[in-house]
């Protein structure tokens, strides 16, 4: 467990181990997520990636994409259609 002290301005300094684990660098932002009365600190970029992954979960199966070759073929087909438009 890591601890951080809150200043009179409500600021905290995240311990280096936490910054490294979240892959945060100077100027990055953090998000606080509430789950069951607890707040979780998260890198918002990783949160966005996770949300996109969840939103598209199962779409490959719906489209009949079984492997990378299927994806490449689909991209080629889309490009051909767009060339015609």
Order of alpha helices (4+ residues) and beta strands (2+ residues): alpha-beta-beta-alpha-alpha-alpha
